[in-house]
Amino acid sequence: MTANTQQPEAHDVAGVVNLYKPVGRSSAAYVYRLRGIFGIRKVGHGGTLDPFADGVLLACLGRATRLFDSLSGLPKHYRTTLRLGVTNATFDTERPFEPVPDAQPAARAAVEQAVARLVGRIEQVPPVFSAVKIRGRPSYALAKSGCPVERPAKSVHVYRLEVLDYAWPLLRLDIACGRGTYIRAIARDLGAALGCGACCETLTRLAVGPFRTDDAVNLDTAPPVAVRAALIPLEEVARRLAESPPSP
């Protein structure tokens, strides 16, 4: 008897695809490529990843779009390389780095102390170039129009912030954090604390809750049949979410 290899009807598609987003891609544009692969319009993502960053990006299809809040509430695991002694408006590679006048190399002990102060429940001001809504408009839209406004600090949780390597001007960090934490804001605040400025040079999201880069699918290299096979059914997603409580 021949096995049934037919793809499910579009209206039956519901689940999550753990994607690997390469550097230089918009999260939305990357995820929308799934529309053609699955033949479904209802596609979104559970948590934006900046264009300069790579790593785990969770795509929600069909009824799984109801899980946006649950997925964005999962703890995140990042690796980042900061360049000290520079700054810019975005605190990443989206704009040219601007040398900070008279910036001096920070001692290892000073770096460790500054890092330690950013662990735990902290108050963090989102970057000017972020999707945080100010009077109904994204902060980045106001900034691009030349009208940036003050953003209120938000309480976020940094579970772990570990120095992996430091050799001026590069600082490599391993970060585990909760909902709403901006790694670019960590770079900004570390640079301010050290008095030398800092920007993210690289950023990789290694995991979102139980979803890891080791299991992620790259749309640039995986054939459509492999992408369709990577769909995690709604019931399995619900089970994983139940076993991975959201960030406090």
C-alpha positions in Angstrom: 0.0 0.0 0.0 1.5 3.3 -1.0 2.0 5.9 1.8 0.0 9.1 1.6 2.5 11.9 0.7 -0.1 14.6 0.1 0.5 17.9 1.9 -2.3 19.0 4.3 -4.8 21.5 3.0 -3.9 25.1 3.7 -6.8 25.5 6.2 -5.4 22.5 8.2 -1.9 24.1 8.6 -1.3 25.1 12.2 1.9 25.1 14.1 5.3 26.6 14.6 8.5 26.5 12.4 11.7 27.1 14.2 13.6 29.2 11.7 17.2 30.3 11.6 17.2 33.9 10.4 20.5 34.9 8.7 22.1 38.3 9.3 20.8 41.1 7.1 17.2 39.9 6.9 14.0 41.5 8.2 12.2 39.2 10.5 8.8 39.9 8.8 10.1 39.5 5.3 11.9 36.3 6.1 8.9 34.7 7.8 6.5 35.7 5.0 8.5 33.4 2.7 6.6 30.6 4.4 3.3 31.7 2.8 4.4 30.3 -0.6 5.9 27.1 0.9 2.8 26.2 3.0 0.1 27.9 0.8 -1.2 29.9 3.7 -1.6 33.6 4.3 -1.9 33.6 8.1 1.8 33.7 9.0 3.6 35.7 11.7 6.5 35.5 14.1 6.8 35.3 17.9 9.4 37.9 18.6 11.3 40.2 16.3 15.0 39.6 15.6 16.9 42.7 14.5 18.3 42.7 10.9 21.9 42.7 12.0 21.3 39.7 14.2 20.9 36.0 13.4 19.5 32.9 15.1 16.2 31.5 16.3 13.0 33.1 14.9 9.8 31.4 15.6 7.2 31.4 12.8 3.6 30.9 13.6 1.2 29.5 11.0 -2.6 29.4 11.0 -4.2 29.0 14.4 -0.7 29.0 16.0 -0.7 32.8 15.6 -2.7 32.8 18.8 0.5 31.8 20.6 2.3 35.0 19.9 2.2 36.2 23.5 3.1 32.9 24.9 6.1 32.5 22.6 7.4 36.1 23.1 7.2 35.4 26.9 9.7 32.6 26.8 13.2 33.2 28.1 15.9 34.0 25.4 19.5 33.0 25.2 21.9 35.3 23.3 25.6 35.6 22.4 26.9 39.0 21.5 30.1 40.8 20.7 30.3 44.4 21.8 32.7 46.9 20.4 33.8 49.3 23.1 35.0 52.9 22.5 32.3 53.6 19.9 28.6 54.7 19.8 25.8 55.5 17.3 22.1 56.1 17.3 21.1 52.4 17.0 23.9 50.8 19.1 24.4 48.2 16.4 25.9 47.8 12.9 22.9 49.4 11.2 24.7 52.7 11.3 28.4 53.4 11.2 30.3 53.3 14.5 31.3 56.7 15.8 34.5 56.8 17.9 33.9 58.2 21.4 36.4 61.0 22.0 39.1 60.2 24.5 37.7 56.8 25.2 40.2 54.8 27.3 40.4 51.0 27.5 38.4 49.7 30.5 40.1 47.4 33.0 38.8 43.8 33.2 37.7 44.4 36.8 35.7 47.5 35.8 34.0 45.5 33.0 33.1 42.7 35.4 31.6 45.1 37.9 29.5 46.9 35.3 28.2 43.6 33.9 27.3 42.4 37.4 25.1 45.5 38.0 22.9 44.5 35.0 22.0 41.1 36.3 18.6 40.5 37.9 15.4 42.6 37.7 16.5 45.9 36.2 14.9 49.0 34.9 15.8 49.4 31.2 15.0 52.2 28.8 14.3 50.8 25.3 16.6 52.1 22.5 15.3 55.1 20.5 15.3 52.8 17.4 12.9 50.2 18.7 9.3 49.0 18.1 8.1 50.3 21.5 4.9 52.4 21.0 5.0 56.0 22.0 1.5 57.6 21.8 0.5 54.9 19.3 3.6 55.2 17.0 6.7 53.0 17.0 9.7 54.8 18.6 11.8 54.1 15.6 9.3 55.9 13.3 9.4 59.0 15.5 13.2 58.8 15.6 13.4 58.6 11.8 11.1 61.6 11.4 13.4 63.6 13.6 11.1 63.6 16.6 12.4 61.1 19.1 10.7 61.3 22.5 11.5 60.1 26.0 10.8 56.4 26.5 9.8 55.3 30.0 12.0 52.6 31.6 10.6 49.1 31.7 11.3 46.4 34.2 13.1 43.4 32.6 14.8 40.3 33.9 18.4 39.4 33.0 19.0 35.9 34.4 22.6 35.6 33.4 25.2 38.0 31.9 28.5 36.3 31.6 31.8 37.7 30.2 33.1 35.0 27.8 36.1 37.0 26.5 37.5 40.5 26.8 40.3 42.1 24.8 39.8 45.8 24.2 37.9 46.9 22.3 35.9 43.6 22.0 33.7 42.1 24.7 31.9 38.8 24.2 28.9 38.1 26.4 26.6 35.2 27.1 23.1 36.4 28.0 19.9 34.8 29.3 17.0 37.2 29.7 13.3 37.5 29.8 10.6 39.3 27.8 11.3 42.8 26.5 15.0 42.9 27.2 17.0 44.8 24.5 20.6 43.6 24.0 21.4 46.9 22.3 20.3 48.6 25.5 22.6 46.4 27.5 25.4 47.5 25.2 24.4 51.2 25.6 24.2 51.0 29.4 27.5 49.1 29.7 29.2 51.7 27.5 27.8 54.5 29.6 28.8 52.8 32.9 32.4 52.3 31.6 32.5 55.8 30.2 33.7 54.6 26.8 30.5 53.8 24.8 29.6 50.4 23.3 27.7 49.0 20.4 26.6 45.5 19.4 28.9 44.2 16.6 27.3 40.7 16.4 24.2 39.2 18.0 23.0 35.6 17.8 19.8 34.3 19.4 20.7 30.7 20.4 17.4 29.8 21.9 13.8 30.9 22.6 12.7 28.7 25.5 13.0 25.0 24.2 13.5 26.1 20.6 17.2 26.1 19.7 19.4 27.0 16.7 20.5 23.3 16.5 17.0 22.4 15.3 16.3 25.5 13.3 15.6 25.5 9.5 17.4 28.0 7.2 15.1 29.0 4.4 18.1 29.9 2.2 19.4 26.3 2.2 16.5 23.9 3.1 14.3 22.7 0.3 10.5 23.4 0.7 9.9 19.7 1.5 12.3 20.0 4.5 10.7 23.2 5.6 7.2 21.6 5.6 8.5 18.7 7.5 9.9 21.0 10.2 6.4 22.2 11.1 5.8 21.6 14.8 2.1 20.7 15.2 0.0 22.9 17.5 -0.4 20.1 20.1 3.3 19.6 20.3 3.9 23.3 20.6 1.4 23.5 23.5 3.2 20.6 25.2 6.6 22.4 25.0 5.1 25.6 26.2 3.6 23.8 29.2 7.0 22.4 30.1 8.8 25.8 29.6 7.1 28.4 31.8 7.3 32.0 30.5 9.7 34.6 31.9 8.5 36.0 35.3 
